[in-house]
Amino acid sequence: MKYLILSIGIIFCFNSCVPKRQLISAQSHIKNLQNDSSGAHFRLNECDLKLVDCNSTVSMLQKEKDMMQGDLQDLASSSQMTINDQAKRLKDLQSIIQSQKDVMNKLKKTIADALVNFKPDELSVYIKDGKLYVSLQEKLLFKSGSDVVDPKGKEALATLASVLNNNPDINVLIEGHTDSIPIKGKFQDNWALSVARSTSIVRLLTNDYKVDSHRITASGRGEFFPIQSNSTEEGRAHNRRTEIILTPDFNELFKLLNQ
């Protein structure tokens, strides 16, 4: 009987302890679930905030993209206008240059035809570097060591002046040249002689033949620009010359270049 009561007590205690442990375990599990739920809720809030930031960033990037596309379109339009402008400017330049070439070729023919009665060893007419040269030999214009123009030289200059007066947009440079043999007499040196000869021709063209003096420049280059060797008499004879250099008016060309 004593043992029966003890056994019943033990069984009662065992049965009463099992539900308590289960309860504690269940409560612990519930608490963990609550903690997990709180953590998940917190992370969800963080995700929501990040999503808001991402949406804001996407919106900002889209605006920047739209602005960049607008800028690119403006730049493309501006570049196209610039290319078109440059193409037109190049075409205008080519047109002016061709027009100047045509003028010089026509002038060359006119002068060559006007001076046809003079011999090739007295003068020559040619184009070089876009300029028209009328090269007059010393024997046509001057006696040795003199700056006084001979009658036949005056005849050539009068014919040339008539062409120049009919072409008022042509500028005129008179260049005197000598050989390398030192000069004696009236002039200090060949340089002085070359200058005196060019100014004598300028005076004839402006005073006697009424060429506009604003168009003409006189210069002397002495012996320093020979076209042939000064070691032979033939070469020195070619070097003793006066070059009348004609150039078209480049004002329109310069205006276009400066735009």
Secondary structure, 3 states (H helix, E strand, C coil): CHHHHHHHHHHHHHHHHHHHHHHHHHHHHHHHHHHHHHHHHHHHHHHHHHHHHHHHHHHHHHHHHHHHHHHHHHHHHHHHHHHHHHHHHHHHHHHHHHHHHHHHHHHHHHHHHHCCCCCCCCEEEEEECCEEEEEEEHHHHCCCCCCCCCHHHHHHHHHHHHHHHCCCCEEEEEEEECCCCCCCCCCCCHHHHHHHHHHHHHHHHHHHCCCCHHHEEEEECCCCCCCCCCCCHHHHHHHCEEEEEEEECCHHHHHHHCC
